[in-house]
């Protein structure tokens, strides 16, 4: 397992916005969810880079290993970033199980204690903060092959229900209304700064234009909606036209391929 984790560390690659040598900039670490990979984060990673963030898409084999083992690898990434004087704050953008891995890594790294001024924000999309419906599926003799499902159990004694919540990092949560993997109520986290629901599915949420716009707003302002938007069911956040968004993603595609390892 240690060898596999080291190999994954070597696969990490960066997509870096154009910066002056003397600039201190923020880093965003993005993590995907179960049954997915880093490519699913291309649209949001491209938007983050265009907004001036250094963006690291952290890829891991979601079907292998436990949440805690993956968190150990991500902890090493966080610690390495904390050693870089050119990085100001460190933010996290996550999807599904990736959010739980990030929470575990934040706790393991102790960054909220040893690097208080470097703590940014955590934006979680469809996170199973209180467990997932998926863990109700009977796996029988195959249960040992998927330790992460036990960790994501809705049982109060499961890992996800025992993880400490971030105490210095502001947390924003976006849930998917048409989600059969994580219920809307299970996405909530005690102490969250903001919460919103978008009418889309679990998998499509991470690439939804509105979710991307809300992510950028939360990292910048610490909220998902404008001050005037008090009803999550009637959100009217101005977003770029779909054609413009697609053009932006297309322009960044070559750079996006450089972010991920071959």
TASUL-V679540 format. One line per field, one symbol per residue. ss: DSSP state (a for helix, b for strand, c for the rest). psi: psi as a letter, one per 30 degrees, with the letter a starting at -180 (. if undefined). A space follows every 50 residues. Layout:
ss: ???
psi: ???
//
This chain:
ss: caaaaaaaaaacbbbcccccccccbbbbbbbccccccaaaaaaaaaaaaa cccbbbbbccccccccaaaaaaaaaaaaaaaaccccbbbbbbbbbcaaaa aaaaaaaaacaaaacaaabbbbbbbcccccccaaaacccaaaaaacaaaa acccccccaaaacccccccbbbbbbbbbcccccaaaaccccccbbbbbbb bcccaaacaaaaaaaaaaaaaccccccccccaaacccccccaaaaaaaaa aaaaaaaaaccc
psi: eeeeeeeeeffklkjklkllefkklkkkjkkaakhalfffgeeeeeeeef fgkkkjjjkljffklleeeeeeeeeeeeeeeffjffkcljlkklkbfeee eeeeeeeefgffefheffkbljjkkhkifglkefffkkfbfgeffiffee fglfkfgleeffkklkffkkkkkklkehjgeklefffkkkgkelklkkia leefefgkeeeeeeeeeeeefglfllefjfjffhkhkklkkeeeeeeeee ffeeeeffekl.
//
